[in-house]
Structure formats: structure tokens, C-alpha cells
Amino acid sequence: IRDFCLSRGLGDVYKRQTIAAGVTKAYADLITISGYDGGTGASPLTSVKYAGAPWEMGIVETQQTLMLNKLRHKVRIQTDGGLKTGLDVIKAAIFGAESYGFGTSVMVALGCKYLRICHLNNCATGVATQNKILRMKHFSGSPERVINYFTFIANEVQEILSNLGVTSLESIIGQTQYLKDITQLDPATKNIDLAPIIYSDNKSTAPHFCNTLSNDPWDR
């Protein structure tokens, strides 16, 4: 699979849009939009506090650019960065993603206590370490915990889809009409313009999600 990641380091809007269209034309099968949130906190404090942008903005920009250039059907969009609930999956789908990466929440389900020492190889819970003694004494995770976690996520996604009146997740991918702007309800947010984020070209007949198995080169 030809995979390309637009990570938290690329904060410029036009860079993300240009790169997304460019790598799709270069036959990428998957674009990963990685937000600033998430992780176990082992990064430098300056990076945790000041680097990156929300994955929501990255997905919207990528989705709109690919739709504008009639490339959306060729490539899958994946997102990660602090996804924890079924509602996060629904929001990501509405913005345009069809794959969803979970990391920190799964680690917590396995016993991670967010100690921010993943890089030191002495994780006190035995999760992020190669030390056999720490793993034997302190690791208490099991596959059943992860299975239960994702089962809860799937159930929540199904409940929300049912409330929206749709039968599948594909039905809401890129369909921002399911979002409602509530910024005017709070004086603190009334000056925020979300129109570019929730914009949807209702006249477009192009697919809103990937419908090809592989973005195969045509010029070989």
C-alpha cells in the first residue's frame, strides 16, 4: 500500500491541500491526517503545548481539495490523534475520513497510566517496555479488554447512525449537512466562522469517499 502521512508538523493549510492532491496523483492509496492531540505525553513539553493543528481541520481541507480536483474516489483518508469514542468516529466520518486510528485509548485499556516515560524503557505498568521483569510483574492487560473497548465504540457508532436515520457509516462520509453550527449560542464563540469547515458542495455528483480497491498507475 502506498501510504502518505500529513502529520501534525505540517500546519500550513495550503501545504496540506497541495500535498494531498499531489500524492493522490502520484498513486497514493491512503492519506493519514494526524492531529496534534493524542499520544502518551512523552514528547517534549513545547511540542505537546504548541505544535500541530486539529485533525478536523486537516480532514476538511483534504476532503474539499480532493473533491474539487475529482480525486476523492481514488484514495482513502485516515485520521488519528485523540480519538476515544464512537462520537469521534462519527465526526471524523462526517468531515470525510473513512479509516480511524486509535492509540492512546487502547493503551489505557491495556493498563497504561500516562506516566510520560515511554521512551525510557522502564514503564511502571509494563506496557511500553522491553524489560521482561517489568512486563511479568506489572502488565495486566488482555486482548479481551481491547475487544470490549472496540465493541463499545461500535455500539455507540450504531446508535448514533440510527439516530441520524442512516444505515451505514459510508452514508455520512463527507456529508457535512449533518453538522449544526452552534457558535452563535455562546458570546465567547459568536465571532468564529465555521462556514469553510462545514461547507458542502451539494451540486457535486462526485463520490465523497474512496470506491476503488487500489489507486493503480495509469502511465506504466
N, C-alpha and C positions, 0 to 999 in steps of 0.2 A: 504494500500500500504506500503510495506517495503521500506522505503526511507533512503538513506545514503548520507551524505554531505561531500565532500572533500573541506574544506574551505580554506581561504587564509592563515590560520595558518600553514598548512602542506606544507612547502616549499621544502622538500626533494623529489627528483624525484622518488627514489626507494620506499619511503613510499607510495606515491600516486599510483604507479603501483601495489605494493603488496596489498594495501588496496582495490583497485578497483577490482582486481581478487578475493580477499578473500571474499568481501561482496557479489559478484555475486555468488560465490559458496555457500554462506550462504543464498541464495534465495532473495537477494535484487531485487526489481522491478525497482528502479530508483537511479541513482547516480548523484548528483548535484556537478558540478565543479564551485566553487565560486571564481572569480578573485579578485585582490586587488583593482581594480578600482570601481567606482560607490559609492553609498551611499550619504548621505546629508552632510558629513563632520563633524558630531557630535562626531566622535571618537577622542581619544587623538591625538595630532599632530604627535607624534612619530610613532603611528600606521599608520596614513594617509600617512606619507612620507616613512617609512622604512619597513613596514610589507607586506608580501604577494608576489605573483607572478602573471603574466598574465594568464587569463583563457585559452588563446590559447595554452600555454604550457601544462596546465593540461589536456585539451581535447585530444591533440595529444598523450600524454603519456598513457592516459586511453584507447583511441581507439586502439592504437597499441598493448597494453598489452592484451586487451580483444580479439582482432583479433588473436594474437599469440596463445592464450590459447583456441581459438574456443568457446568463451563465449559471443561474441558481440550480438548474436541473442536473448540472454536471458534477457537483461537489457537495459533500456533506459538511455541515457545520457542527462542531462540538464545542461545549463550553465547560469550564470548571473554575473554581475559585469561591469556596464558601457555600456550595450547595449543601443543604441539610434536610430539606423537607420536600414533600410532594408538591407543595405550592411553588417552590423554587423551580421544579421541573416544568410546571405549567407556565410560569412566567417566561422561562427560557424558550420554551416551545413557541409561545405567542410572539416573542421577539424574532424567532427564526431558527433556533437550534433544533437539531434532531438527535443529538447524542449528548450525554450528560455525564460529567466526571465527578465522582465522589472520592474524597481522600481523607480529610481530617475527621469527618463524622464516622467513617468506617474505622479509623484508628481508635477513636474514642470508644466505639462499640467493642473493640478488642481489648480495651483496658488502658489506652493512653490517657495520661493525666496532664498533658500540656505543660511539661516541665521545661521546655525550650532547651533541651540538651541532646537533641537527636544527633548532632554532629560529633558528640564526644564519645560515643560508643559505650556509655555507661547508663543507659536508660533504666531508671529505677523500677519500671513496670515490665521490663523485659521485652518491650515491643520493638524499639529501634536500636537493637544492639546485636553484635555477633558473639557476645560473651555467653558461652554455654551455661555458666553458673547463674548469671542473671536471668536467663531465659527459663532455666529449670526451676528456680526459686520463686520468681515473681510473675512470670507470664501466666495469665489465667484465661486468655481468650479462647474462643472456639468458633468453628465455622457456623454453628447454629445461631450465634449472636448476629453475625453478618447477614445470614439468611432472614432472621426475624426483622432486622432493620430494613432491609430492602423490601420485605413483604409489607411492612407498614407504609413505606413510601409508595409502593404500587397501589395499595388500597386507597391511600389518600388521593393519588392521581385519578383513580377510577371514580371516586366520589366527586371530585371537582369537575371532571369531564361530564359526569351525569348531571350535575347542577347547571352546567353550561348548555346542556342539551345536545351534546355531540357523542359520537360512539367510539371515536378513536383519537389518539394523540396527533396523528397526521392531519386531522381535520382543523387543528388550530395552529399549526406551524406557520408562522409569518402572518397570522391573521390578527393584526393589532386592534381591530374593531372590538375585540373582547375586553380591551382595557378602557378604563374611565379615568379621565383627568380630574383629580380632586384637589389640585393645588389651590384653587380659589376658596376652599373651605377654611383655610388657615391663613391668617395675616402674615405669618412668617414665610409662607411659600407662595403667596399670591403673585409675586413678580417672576416666578420661574416659568419659563415657556417650554412645555413638553411637546409642542406640536411637531418638531422634527423627529422626536423619538417614536411617537405613536402614529406617525404618518403612514398611510397605506394607499397605494395606487389601485383603487377599485376597478379601474378600467383595464388593467393589465390582465391578459389571459395566460401569461407565462406561469409555469409551475412555481409554487412557493417553497418547494423542498426538492431534494435530490431524488430522481426517479431512474437513475442509471446505475448499473452494478459497478462500473469502472469508467473513469474518465480517460479512455484509451486515446493515445495519439493518433491523429489522422494523417500526419505527414511523414510517417516512416516508410 
